[in-house]
């Protein structure tokens, strides 16, 4: 176990709140930082030190303390259009949060820094037709504001490393779990949550891309693996790493699995609004993720949906 406490930014959100909780359960002293902790998240993190406020102000507080490691997940995910700002302003806000956190971590003596990136850095056509999955060697080319900030963030995180400060970027794929909810910085639910909501509320699951294949990481598995990763991060760590090779399932198969668990649910195929579907993600680099026994999608759905749920 690492000697000092660990700072997690963006810890009021779906993914990073689970990471903070897993770190705490593993015996680490954790400080969770976010602009907002809703009531449900605050209750889940009741045994974790929480600091609420703008990240720049929190990092400037002399009473924040020193940390042996920092996990940076804070990000603006809502689109520039939703926020009524320019793409440049959107990118700048995300970059400012990252560079401020990198500077804080280095200044306060942290020796490990993990930047949470995204498979959103890829476009569907980045992958040769002969390849089945995006890996670390696939060259990303996505240009949306959020994706561009993630790509630039990976480079900045790598550039910030030195002989006393180890950094790495972890690209996350499709993540699902029990506590996902809409919030200001999370404007859309993942496909699993959306399908479950449609099944329970309207009894009709709409499937736009029946043959699309997606990787799905069960969040408790992912969070536990990230705990192991931050504990084992060494100067020889890859600059960019994918979160293993999670289970892959077609959208139509996923919809059928959910419909089977919610009585009276039907499936409707609708035209896709996308020209192409993004292939699943996998890892070509040996890491702690190799040892993950991912919870199967079927087992995860059993825990998300009560047996034969009624509408």
N, C-alpha and C positions, 0 to 999 in steps of 0.2 A: 504494500500500500504506500501511496505517496505521503510525504511528511506533512505538507501544508494544506491549507484549504483550497477549494476549487471554486472559481467564479464561472457562472453560466449566464450569458446574456440571452435575452429573448425567452426567459424561463416562464413567462406567463402564457406562452403559446402551447399548442398541441404537442409538438415533438420535444421541445426543450424542457417543458415541465416534467415530462416522463424521464428525461435524462437526469434532471436534478434529483428526482425522486429515487432513481436507481443508484446514483452516487451516494445519496444519504443512506439508503439501505445497505450499501456496501461498506459503510462506516466512515465515509468521508465527511469532513466539515464543508458545507456547501453554502454559497451565497447566490441566491437567485435574483436576477435583476430584470425588470421589464417596465415598460410604460404603464401597463395596467395588469393587475391580477384580478380576474373576476372571482366571484364568491366561491364557485365550485373549485377553481384551481387553488385558491388560497387555502381552502379546507384540505385539499389533497397534500399541499405542501406545508401543513401546519407545524411540522417539526424542522422545517428548513428556514434559515434566515432569508427573509425576502426584503428587497428594497425596490420601491415603486417610484418611477419618475423618468424623465428624459435621460437617455443613456449618457449624454455629454455632461449633464449635471451630476449624475451619480459618480461617474469616473473622476470628476474634479473634487469630490468630497474627500478630504484628508482622513476622515474616519472610516473610509471604506476598508482599509487594511491591505495587507499583502497576500499574495497567492502563489502557490507552486505551479498552478496550471489554470488556463482559461479556455473555456469552450464558447465560441462566439456563434450564436444562432440568431441574434437580433437582425431583423431585416424588414423592409417595407415590401410586402408582396402584392398589395393592391396596385392596379395599373395606374400609370400617369393620368389616364382619362378619368378613372374613378376618383382620383384625388385632385383633378383639375390643375395639374402641374405639368411642366414640360418633361420630356424624356431625360433631358440633361439634368434637370433638378432632381428627378427621381434617382438617377444614377449617383449624383453627388451625395444625396442623403445617405444612401447605402454605403458609399465609399467613406464618407465621413465617420459613420459608426464603426466601420472596420478599422480604419487607420487610428482612430482615437483609442480603440480597444487594444490594438497591437502596441501602441505607444505606452498605454497604461501597463499592460502585462510586462513589457520589457523593463519599464522604469521601476516597477514594484518588485522585480526579481523573479517573476515567473520563469520557469525553464521549459514549459511546454505550452503550446498554443494550437488549438484545433479549430479550423474554420469550417463551418457546415455549408457546403456548396450543394449543388443540385444537378440532377440529370437534365434539367431544363436548359443547360448550356448546349445541348445537342439539338439539331434539327433532324427530322426523319431521314433526309437525304445525306446526312453525314456518314451513314453506314453503307459500305459496299454491299451489293445485292447478295454476294456469296457469304456474308457474315450474318450471324443470327442475333448478336447482341452488341450493344455499345460496351466497350471496355476502356481502360485507361489510355490505350494507345490510339483510340479514335479521336480525330481532331474535331473539336466542337466549333460550330459556326453560327449558333443562334444569336440574334441581334435585338431581341426585345429588351426593354430597359432593365428588367429584373435579371434576365439571363446575362446581359452584358456586364452587369455589376458582379454577378457570380464569377464570370470568367476573369474579369479584372481582379476580383478579390483573390482568386487562386494565385495569380501572379504576384500580387502584393504580399500575400502571406508567405510565399516562397522567398521573396526578396528580403523580407524582414528577419529571416533566420540568421543567426551567427553561432559562434562556438559555444555560447552559453544559453542560447534560445532556440529550441527545436520547434519547428512549425510544420503543419501538414493540413491539407484540405481534404475533407471527406464528402464525396458526392452521394447524396441520398436519392433513392428512386421513389417509387410509389409507396407511401406509408399509410397504414390503417391501424385503428385501435379503438379503445372504448370511450375516450373522452374528447373526441373531436367536436368542435362547435364553431359556428361563425363568430367572427369578431372583426374589429376594425382592420386588423392586419391579416385576416384570413377570410377573404370574400367568397370563397367557394369550398364546398366539401369535396373530399376525395370521391372517386367513383363508387367505392364500396359503400360509403356512408350515404351517398345520394341514392343508390339503388335500394338500400334498406329503407330509407325514408319514403321513397316512392311506393315500395311494396306495402308499407304500413299505413300510409296516408291515402293513397289513391287506388292501390291494388293493381297498378300497372307499372311495370319497369320498362322504360324506354331505352333501347340499345341502338346506338348510332353506328358502331363498328363491330359487328358480331365476331369477326375473325381477328380482331386486334389482340395481340398478345402483350400482357403487361406483367412486370415483376411486382410482387407485393410483399413488403416487409412488415411483419407484425411488430408494432411499436415496442412492446415489452422486450422482445428478443433483440431488437435493434439497440434500444437504450442500454441493455446489459452489455452488449458487445462494445458500445462506445465507452462504457466504463473501463472495460479491459483495454481498449485502445489507448485512452488517455493515460492509463497506468503504465503502459508498456512503450509509449512513444519514445523513440531514440533518434539521435542525429542522423542515423542511416535510414530513417523512415522515408517512404516515397513522398514526393511533394504533393501528389494527388492520388487519392485512393478511392475506389468504389466500395460501397457497403456490401461486399460479398456478392453472392449469386442467389437471391431469394427465389421462392417458388414463382412460377409463371403460369398464368391461366388466361384463356380467351375470354373476352367480355361476355359472349353469349353463355359460355359455361358458368361464369360467375353469376350472371343473372338467374340462370336455372337453379344454381345452388341456393341462392337467396329465396327465390320463389318457392322452392321446396320447403322452406322453413317458415313461410308466412302464408297461412291458409287463404285460398281464393285469389292468389296473385297470378296475373297473366303477363306475358312479355310482348312488347310491340317493337318491331324493327322500324326505325325512322331514318331518313337521309342524314348522312354525316355532314357536319359543317366544316370538316377538315379535309384537305386534299390528300393527306397521307397520315398514317399513324406512326408514332414514335416507337421503334423497337424496344424490347426490354433491355435492362442493364445487367451487366455481369462484371466480375473482376478477373483480370489476368495476372494479378500480383498476389503472391503468397502473403497472407496476413492473419491476424487473429480471427477474421471473419470466416476463414476456412473451417474453423471448428464449431461454427454455429449450427445447432440443430434447429432449423427454422420451424416454427409452429406451422402446420399445414393450414392452408386456407380454409378447408372444411372444418378443422378443429377451432380455428379462430372465429369462424362464423357461428359455431355452436355457442361460443361464449358471448358473442355480440347479440344474438337473437334467441330469445327463450324458445324452447322446443315448441314447434307448431304454433308460432305467435298468431294471435287473432287480430284482425283489423278492427 
